[in-house]
Amino acid sequence: MLLVQRHLLDASPRPPAEQVALRAERAMFLKRRWRATAEDGVEFGFNLEARLCSGAVIHRTETADYVVLQEPEPVFHLACASAAQAALIGWQLGNLHFPVEIGDGWLRVSQDLAVRQWSEREGWAVEEVVVVFHPLRTTPHAT
């Protein structure tokens, strides 16, 4: 087992064929200590000084970079027609204490029954998508 204390590079300069993925759920990126196995079977132990980010190189050999990748997850995607609508939706979701990701003209939030009921009650159209979710770090439980 290889021990990782910090990432080596933010991203690999090598072509995808020379990268070995180690896939992890978003919750793992919050932890300091954890274990995982890369796609080629190499085992890693993590005792991190700081959080990892998806795409970071955690180990290099002469032939490959080992890259940690966040797994996609199901979330609700809400299209926003205006900044005022986005602000209102963001404020309402903030009051529910759910992590949100904000993009140009859209918001994403964790899938939860409370969010589904809220969107139906308020009349906001939500779309279920599976993506790599990057909620704001200022929200509780965000990565």
ROSEZA-591819 format. One record per residue (C-alpha): residue number from 1; residue in three letters; x, y, z. Coordinates in steps of 0.001 Angstrom, whole numbers. Layout:
! ROSEZA-591819
ATOM   vovo   dodren         X         Y         Z
ATOM    NUM      ALA         X         Y         Z
...
! end
This chain:
! ROSEZA-591819
ATOM   vovo   dodren         X         Y         Z
ATOM      1      MET         0         0         0
ATOM      2      LEU      1264      3459      -916
ATOM      3      LEU       789      6289      1595
ATOM      4      VAL      -329      9689       287
ATOM      5      GLN        61     12832      2396
ATOM      6      ARG      -412     15442      -337
ATOM      7      HIS     -1094     15611     -4044
ATOM      8      LEU      1855     15981     -6422
ATOM      9      LEU       188     17970     -9214
ATOM     10      ASP     -3209     19646     -9657
ATOM     11      ALA     -3639     17810    -12977
ATOM     12      SER     -1722     15251    -15005
ATOM     13      PRO       238     16471    -18042
ATOM     14      ARG       237     12921    -19435
ATOM     15      PRO     -2270     11683    -22038
ATOM     16      PRO     -5299      9748    -20700
ATOM     17      ALA     -3756      6431    -21787
ATOM     18      GLU      -951      7059    -19265
ATOM     19      GLN     -3261      7899    -16360
ATOM     20      VAL     -4646      5436    -13816
ATOM     21      ALA     -7853      6528    -12093
ATOM     22      LEU     -8652      6141     -8440
ATOM     23      ARG    -12360      6936     -8155
ATOM     24      ALA    -13909      8190     -4914
ATOM     25      GLU    -17269      9507     -3723
ATOM     26      ARG    -17521     13208     -2864
ATOM     27      ALA    -17672     12413       868
ATOM     28      MET    -14185     10898       712
ATOM     29      PHE    -12752     14261      -364
ATOM     30      LEU    -13802     15621      3052
ATOM     31      LYS    -11772     13058      4964
ATOM     32      ARG     -8145     13228      6015
ATOM     33      ARG     -7668      9507      6475
ATOM     34      TRP     -9059      6878      4129
ATOM     35      ARG     -8127      3993      1843
ATOM     36      ALA     -8901      3234     -1771
ATOM     37      THR     -7793      1071     -4668
ATOM     38      ALA     -6894      2382     -8121
ATOM     39      GLU     -8301       828    -11291
ATOM     40      ASP     -5151     -1275    -11748
ATOM     41      GLY     -5376     -2738     -8226
ATOM     42      VAL     -2740      -573     -6514
ATOM     43      GLU     -3844       214     -2952
ATOM     44      PHE     -3488      3664     -1446
ATOM     45      GLY     -3755      4930      2104
ATOM     46      PHE     -4406      8613      2677
ATOM     47      ASN     -3230     10661      5666
ATOM     48      LEU     -3705     14084      4122
ATOM     49      GLU     -2387     17486      5135
ATOM     50      ALA     -5118     19202      3067
ATOM     51      ARG     -8135     18209       976
ATOM     52      LEU     -7674     16656     -2412
ATOM     53      CYS     -9414     17962     -5513
ATOM     54      SER    -10735     15815     -8312
ATOM     55      GLY     -8111     15433    -11020
ATOM     56      ALA     -5112     15701     -8688
ATOM     57      VAL     -2098     13463     -9274
ATOM     58      ILE     -1395     11455     -6119
ATOM     59      HIS      1427      9185     -7360
ATOM     60      ARG      3738      9007    -10374
ATOM     61      THR      5698      6184    -11926
ATOM     62      GLU      7887      6197    -15027
ATOM     63      THR      4910      5106    -17119
ATOM     64      ALA      1782      6484    -15430
ATOM     65      ASP       191      9132    -13225
ATOM     66      TYR     -2323      8024    -10598
ATOM     67      VAL     -5180     10517    -10604
ATOM     68      VAL     -7943     10762     -7991
ATOM     69      LEU    -11341     11420     -9591
ATOM     70      GLN    -14633     12290     -7956
ATOM     71      GLU    -17489      9954     -8880
ATOM     72      PRO    -20551     11489    -10562
ATOM     73      GLU    -23685     11523     -8406
ATOM     74      PRO    -27391     12186     -8934
ATOM     75      VAL    -28403     15796     -8262
ATOM     76      PHE    -31260     18137     -9069
ATOM     77      HIS    -30526     20719    -11765
ATOM     78      LEU    -32589     23925    -11767
ATOM     79      ALA    -32440     26304    -14717
ATOM     80      CYS    -32707     29969    -13709
ATOM     81      ALA    -34193     32540    -16080
ATOM     82      SER    -32786     35540    -14205
ATOM     83      ALA    -30387     36545    -11456
ATOM     84      ALA    -33374     37397     -9241
ATOM     85      GLN    -34823     33901     -9671
ATOM     86      ALA    -31410     32336     -8961
ATOM     87      ALA    -31034     34446     -5814
ATOM     88      LEU    -34497     33472     -4577
ATOM     89      ILE    -33925     29768     -5243
ATOM     90      GLY    -30464     29932     -3651
ATOM     91      TRP    -31867     31655      -576
ATOM     92      GLN    -34656     29081      -221
ATOM     93      LEU    -32243     26164      -632
ATOM     94      GLY    -29861     27785      1833
ATOM     95      ASN    -32642     27832      4397
ATOM     96      LEU    -32966     24072      3874
ATOM     97      HIS    -29198     23729      4546
ATOM     98      PHE    -28455     21808      1366
ATOM     99      PRO    -25153     22221      -468
ATOM    100      VAL    -25537     23948     -3833
ATOM    101      GLU    -23425     24407     -6927
ATOM    102      ILE    -23949     27610     -8884
ATOM    103      GLY    -23330     28003    -12598
ATOM    104      ASP    -24243     30505    -15293
ATOM    105      GLY    -28038     30274    -15454
ATOM    106      TRP    -28422     27222    -13218
ATOM    107      LEU    -28164     25770     -9720
ATOM    108      ARG    -27558     22185     -8654
ATOM    109      VAL    -28497     20697     -5300
ATOM    110      SER    -28221     17274     -3679
ATOM    111      GLN    -31120     14950     -4405
ATOM    112      ASP    -33336     14709     -1365
ATOM    113      LEU    -37041     14236      -759
ATOM    114      ALA    -37219     17631       982
ATOM    115      VAL    -35822     19348     -2132
ATOM    116      ARG    -38277     17468     -4362
ATOM    117      GLN    -41218     18538     -2153
ATOM    118      TRP    -39930     22116     -1996
ATOM    119      SER    -39618     22341     -5802
ATOM    120      GLU    -43142     20958     -6305
ATOM    121      ARG    -44612     23307     -3683
ATOM    122      GLU    -42856     26367     -5154
ATOM    123      GLY    -43437     25349     -8771
ATOM    124      TRP    -39736     25205     -9704
ATOM    125      ALA    -38914     22724    -12465
ATOM    126      VAL    -36072     20384    -11526
ATOM    127      GLU    -34235     17944    -13746
ATOM    128      GLU    -32482     14872    -12360
ATOM    129      VAL    -28920     14630    -13703
ATOM    130      VAL    -25845     12581    -12834
ATOM    131      VAL    -22724     14783    -12723
ATOM    132      VAL    -19607     15442    -10700
ATOM    133      PHE    -21101     17730     -8046
ATOM    134      HIS    -19000     20680     -6811
ATOM    135      PRO    -21014     22475     -4125
ATOM    136      LEU    -19790     25746     -2697
ATOM    137      ARG    -17324     25258       134
ATOM    138      THR    -19144     27875      2170
ATOM    139      THR    -22092     25523      2610
ATOM    140      PRO    -22175     22888      5362
ATOM    141      HIS    -20932     19440      4333
ATOM    142      ALA    -19602     20695       993
ATOM    143      THR    -16417     19424      -629
! end
